[in-house]
Amino acid sequence: MSSVNGIRKSGKKAKGRAELQRYRQGKRLTRQESIAAHCYDCTGGYVDGIEPCQNADCALHPYHPYQDRKKGRL
């Protein structure tokens, strides 16, 4: 099974899913789309549910699509 088909079959519909599919098809992404795709991939397709990022060591942590915006960015 190709990685794109794997995303379509088992990935939760969330921010970053379509962007990750497009990236794996060799298409270009914007900066924000790349961040969303990375977060989707990093969380395993949000299989445990859509929640704010818990990995504070990640350089993209402040830009996670489902991050609590009240805390602000670095």
N, C-alpha and C positions, 0 to 999 in steps of 0.2 A: 504494500500500500504506500503510495507516495505521501510525502509530508503534507501536501495540500489537501489530499483526500482525508488524511487522518484528522486534520483540523475540522474539516466539514462534518465528519462523522461524530467525533467525540468532543470537540471544543464547544464550550458554552458560548452563546451569543452575547458578546460583551465588547466594549471598546478595545480595539486592537486586533480583533479576530480577522476582519476583512483586510486590514493592513498587513498582517502577518502572511495571509494567503497571497496577497499581491507581491510582497517581498520575495516569497519563495518561488513565485513564478518569474522572478527576474525583473520586476517593475520597480521604478524609482518611487521613493517615498519622501514626503516633507519631513522636517525635523520632528514636528509633533506626531505625525503618523508613525515615525520610527520609534519614538518613545512609547507610544501606545502598543505597538507591535512587540517591543522588547518586554514590556510589563506583562502582556498577555502570555508571552512565551515563558517568562521567568516564573509566573505563578502556575504554570501547567494548564493554562486555559481556564483559570478560575474554577477548577473542579471542586474546590472546597467552598465555593461561594465568592461573591464579589465583596471584597473588604479592602480597607486601606492597606497600603504596603507596610509590612513589619520590618523590612530590611533597611534599617537606618544607615548601614554602611554603603549602600548602593548610591552611586553618584546621581542616579535619576530619581531617587526617593522623593524629593520635593515635587517632582513633576508627574508622579503616578496619576493615572486618569481618575482614580477613585480616592485620592488622598483628601483628607479633611482640609479644606482651604482656609478654615478659620485660624489654623496654626501659622499660616503664611509660608513663604518660601525663604530659603537661605539668602 
